[in-house]
Amino acid sequence: MATPAYMSVTGTKQGLITAGAFTADSVGNTYQEGHED
């Protein structure tokens, strides 16, 4: 069973690059509410 790791990537010009990257559509059944960004 996979263990999810949570990481945010912020660029100096782009801001929060990983905004909305961990969603139910992108990761399926490992999705956990509150960790979208």
Distance bins in CASP14 RR format, pairs under 12 A and 6 or more apart:
PFRMAT RR
TARGET T0000
AUTHOR 0000-0000-0000
RMODE 2
METHOD distances of the structure
MODEL  1
1 29 0 0 0 0 0 1 0 0 0 0 0
1 30 0 0 0 0 1 0 0 0 0 0 0
2 27 0 0 0 0 1 0 0 0 0 0 0
2 28 0 0 0 0 0 1 0 0 0 0 0
2 29 0 0 0 0 0 1 0 0 0 0 0
2 30 1 0 0 1 0 0 0 0 0 0 0
3 30 0 0 0 0 1 0 0 0 0 0 0
3 32 0 0 0 0 0 1 0 0 0 0 0
4 22 1 0 0 1 0 0 0 0 0 0 0
4 26 0 0 0 0 0 1 0 0 0 0 0
4 27 1 0 0 1 0 0 0 0 0 0 0
4 28 0 0 0 0 0 1 0 0 0 0 0
4 29 0 0 0 0 0 1 0 0 0 0 0
4 30 1 0 1 0 0 0 0 0 0 0 0
4 31 0 0 0 0 1 0 0 0 0 0 0
4 32 1 0 0 1 0 0 0 0 0 0 0
4 34 0 0 0 0 0 1 0 0 0 0 0
4 35 1 0 0 1 0 0 0 0 0 0 0
5 22 0 0 0 0 0 1 0 0 0 0 0
5 27 0 0 0 0 0 1 0 0 0 0 0
5 30 0 0 0 0 0 1 0 0 0 0 0
5 32 0 0 0 0 0 1 0 0 0 0 0
5 35 0 0 0 0 0 1 0 0 0 0 0
6 18 0 0 0 0 1 0 0 0 0 0 0
6 21 0 0 0 0 0 1 0 0 0 0 0
6 22 1 0 0 1 0 0 0 0 0 0 0
6 27 0 0 0 0 0 1 0 0 0 0 0
6 30 0 0 0 0 0 1 0 0 0 0 0
6 31 0 0 0 0 0 1 0 0 0 0 0
6 32 0 0 0 0 1 0 0 0 0 0 0
6 34 0 0 0 0 1 0 0 0 0 0 0
6 35 1 0 1 0 0 0 0 0 0 0 0
6 36 0 0 0 0 0 1 0 0 0 0 0
6 37 0 0 0 0 1 0 0 0 0 0 0
7 16 0 0 0 0 0 1 0 0 0 0 0
7 17 0 0 0 0 0 1 0 0 0 0 0
7 18 1 0 0 1 0 0 0 0 0 0 0
7 21 0 0 0 0 1 0 0 0 0 0 0
7 22 0 0 0 0 1 0 0 0 0 0 0
7 35 0 0 0 0 0 1 0 0 0 0 0
7 37 0 0 0 0 0 1 0 0 0 0 0
8 15 0 0 0 0 0 1 0 0 0 0 0
8 16 1 0 0 1 0 0 0 0 0 0 0
8 17 0 0 0 0 1 0 0 0 0 0 0
8 18 1 0 1 0 0 0 0 0 0 0 0
8 19 0 0 0 0 1 0 0 0 0 0 0
8 20 0 0 0 0 0 1 0 0 0 0 0
8 21 0 0 0 0 1 0 0 0 0 0 0
8 22 0 0 0 0 1 0 0 0 0 0 0
8 35 0 0 0 0 1 0 0 0 0 0 0
8 36 0 0 0 0 0 1 0 0 0 0 0
8 37 1 0 0 1 0 0 0 0 0 0 0
9 15 0 0 0 0 1 0 0 0 0 0 0
9 16 1 0 0 1 0 0 0 0 0 0 0
9 17 1 0 1 0 0 0 0 0 0 0 0
9 18 1 0 1 0 0 0 0 0 0 0 0
9 19 0 0 0 0 1 0 0 0 0 0 0
9 20 0 0 0 0 0 1 0 0 0 0 0
9 21 0 0 0 0 1 0 0 0 0 0 0
9 22 0 0 0 0 0 1 0 0 0 0 0
9 37 0 0 0 0 0 1 0 0 0 0 0
10 16 1 0 1 0 0 0 0 0 0 0 0
10 17 1 0 0 1 0 0 0 0 0 0 0
10 18 0 0 0 0 1 0 0 0 0 0 0
10 19 0 0 0 0 1 0 0 0 0 0 0
10 37 0 0 0 0 0 1 0 0 0 0 0
11 17 1 0 1 0 0 0 0 0 0 0 0
11 18 0 0 0 0 1 0 0 0 0 0 0
11 19 0 0 0 0 0 1 0 0 0 0 0
15 37 0 0 0 0 0 1 0 0 0 0 0
16 36 0 0 0 0 0 1 0 0 0 0 0
16 37 1 0 0 1 0 0 0 0 0 0 0
17 37 0 0 0 0 0 1 0 0 0 0 0
18 26 0 0 0 0 0 1 0 0 0 0 0
18 35 0 0 0 0 0 1 0 0 0 0 0
18 36 0 0 0 0 1 0 0 0 0 0 0
18 37 1 0 0 1 0 0 0 0 0 0 0
19 36 0 0 0 0 1 0 0 0 0 0 0
19 37 1 0 1 0 0 0 0 0 0 0 0
20 26 0 0 0 0 1 0 0 0 0 0 0
20 27 0 0 0 0 0 1 0 0 0 0 0
20 31 0 0 0 0 0 1 0 0 0 0 0
20 34 0 0 0 0 0 1 0 0 0 0 0
20 35 0 0 0 0 1 0 0 0 0 0 0
20 36 1 0 1 0 0 0 0 0 0 0 0
20 37 1 0 1 0 0 0 0 0 0 0 0
21 27 0 0 0 0 1 0 0 0 0 0 0
21 31 0 0 0 0 0 1 0 0 0 0 0
21 35 0 0 0 0 1 0 0 0 0 0 0
21 36 1 0 0 1 0 0 0 0 0 0 0
21 37 1 0 0 1 0 0 0 0 0 0 0
22 28 0 0 0 0 1 0 0 0 0 0 0
22 30 0 0 0 0 1 0 0 0 0 0 0
22 31 1 0 0 1 0 0 0 0 0 0 0
22 32 1 0 0 1 0 0 0 0 0 0 0
22 33 0 0 0 0 0 1 0 0 0 0 0
22 34 0 0 0 0 1 0 0 0 0 0 0
22 35 1 0 1 0 0 0 0 0 0 0 0
22 36 1 0 1 0 0 0 0 0 0 0 0
22 37 1 0 0 1 0 0 0 0 0 0 0
23 30 0 0 0 0 0 1 0 0 0 0 0
23 31 1 0 0 1 0 0 0 0 0 0 0
23 32 0 0 0 0 0 1 0 0 0 0 0
23 33 0 0 0 0 0 1 0 0 0 0 0
23 34 0 0 0 0 0 1 0 0 0 0 0
23 35 0 0 0 0 1 0 0 0 0 0 0
23 36 1 0 1 0 0 0 0 0 0 0 0
23 37 0 0 0 0 1 0 0 0 0 0 0
24 30 0 0 0 0 1 0 0 0 0 0 0
24 31 1 0 1 0 0 0 0 0 0 0 0
24 32 0 0 0 0 1 0 0 0 0 0 0
24 33 0 0 0 0 1 0 0 0 0 0 0
24 34 0 0 0 0 0 1 0 0 0 0 0
24 35 0 0 0 0 0 1 0 0 0 0 0
24 36 0 0 0 0 1 0 0 0 0 0 0
25 31 0 0 0 0 1 0 0 0 0 0 0
25 36 0 0 0 0 0 1 0 0 0 0 0
26 35 0 0 0 0 0 1 0 0 0 0 0
26 36 0 0 0 0 1 0 0 0 0 0 0
27 35 0 0 0 0 1 0 0 0 0 0 0
27 36 0 0 0 0 0 1 0 0 0 0 0
END
